[in-house]
Amino acid sequence: MPSSVPHLRPVRDAERPSRILRAVPPYTGNAGRIAIDTSAEGDIPPPRAEVVQRLALFAFEALEGTRSVAQLAQWVTPEVVEELTLRRAARTEQRSLHGDLRRVVPTPGPVHLHRPAPGVVEAAVVLHAGQRTGTSAMRFEHRRDRWRATVLTVF
């Protein structure tokens, strides 16, 4: 039932204000920093810390819906793209059910590297986002003279 008082009428979608986006300054505190590296002499050099941090950040953004999963395709295997796409759909559904419109912008911490086998690097990055903290774990395999993530999980 329509109300004669203007502040009590229902708000239509066309009248809702658009979300205001703010520019977030780049954080360089841990950029390129490796906290732990178990590489031995003679090993293939691991992926650069900046690449690992960016991949962790981009995967988080892909799951949150602010980045396309296809943008990660050059660094990950097709299986990882498929898994991220499924997890993104589930996360999008969860956010829409709860009406969560927040945009979370994390800051990657230092990279932790481990070499369980030759040509394999496992990495972990802590993602700091205000009061929340997340983690990204990745497994890189050296194939055709480049590193590709064969497993990528964002917690």
N, C-alpha and C positions, 0 to 999 in steps of 0.2 A: 504494500500500500504506500503510495507516494506521500511524502511528508512535505508540509509547507515550509519547514525550517530548512534552509539550504545546507547546514552542516550535518543534517541527519539523513540526507538522501544517499542511496547506495552509489558507490563509485563504479563507473564503467571502465572497461579495459582501455578505451581510447583516452580516458581522462587521467589514467595513472601516469605519474611522472616516470620518465625513463631513468634507468640506473645511471648514476654518475660514476664514471671511471676516473681514477686518479693515477697519475704516473708514479711508479715506484722507482726510486733511485737505485742504480745497480749496487749490489753489495760486493765488495772486493776483499773482505776480511779473510776469507778462507779460500779465495780463488786460487786454484792450482796447488793447493796444499795437500800433501799426502801424509797422513798420520802414521800409518803402518804399511810397510812394503816388505814382503818375504821373498823378493826376487834374489836369485843367486847370480853370480858372475857368469856371463855367457848366455843368459836367457834372452829371449826376444824382448825388447823393451815393451813394457806394459802400455796400455792406452794412456794418453796424457790425463792428468787429474782434472783439467778443465773440461775435457770431453766427458769424463765419467760424471762429473757434477752436473753438466748441462743435460746429459741423458736422463739422470735421475730427476732433475727439475722438469724436463719436457714430458717425461712419463707421468709425473704427478699432475701436470697441467692437462695432459690428455685424459686422464681419469676424471678430473674435475670438469672437463668439458670446455676448457678455454683454449685448447690446442687440438688440432686434428691428429689422429693416430697415424695417418699416412705420412706426416712430417717426420716420423721416427723410422720410416722404412729403410733408409740407407744405413742405419746403425744396428738394426735388429733383424732377426730371421722372420720369415713369414709366420711361423708358429707363434712368435711373440706378438706380432701385429694382431693375429686372430684372438689371442688371449686378452690383450689389452682392449680390443673392440668389445668383447663380451663383458669384461669387467666395467668398461665405461658405460655400457647400456644398463647394467645393474645399478651402477652408482647414480646415473641420471634418473632412473626410476625412483630410487630411494630419495634423492633430493627433491624430486617433484612431489612425492607423497608427503614429505614433511614441510614442503614450502620453503626450503632452504635456498635462498638466493645469494648467500654470501660468496664473495670471491676470495679465496685463500691464496696468498702469495708467499710461498716458502723461500727460505734462504738456505742453500746447501752448505753443509759443514765440510770438514776435511774428509778426504777419501781414505778408506781402509782397504788395502789390497792383500790378497793371499793367492799363492800359486800352488794348487793341489796337484798339478801335473804339468809337463812341458806343453807349451802352447795353449794353456788355460789360465785365466785370471779370474778370480772371484773378487767382487768389489762391494763395499757397503758405504752408503752416504746417509747421514742424518739430515733431515730436512726440518728446519726450524721455521715455524709460522706463528708468531705471537705466543699465545698460551698453549698452542698445540705443537706437537713434535711428531714427525713421521720418519720412516726409514725406507730406503730403497736398496734392494739387494740385486746384484747382477752377476751373471756368469758370462765372461767373454771367451770366445775361442778364436784362435788365429787361423784364418782360412784365406787362401789366395792373397797372401801378403797384406792382410788387413784384419783388424779386430772387429768381430760382430757379437752382439749380445744374443746368446741363445736362450737365456732365462732372464726375466726381468720382473721383479715383484715390488710393489709399493705397498707398504703397511701403513 
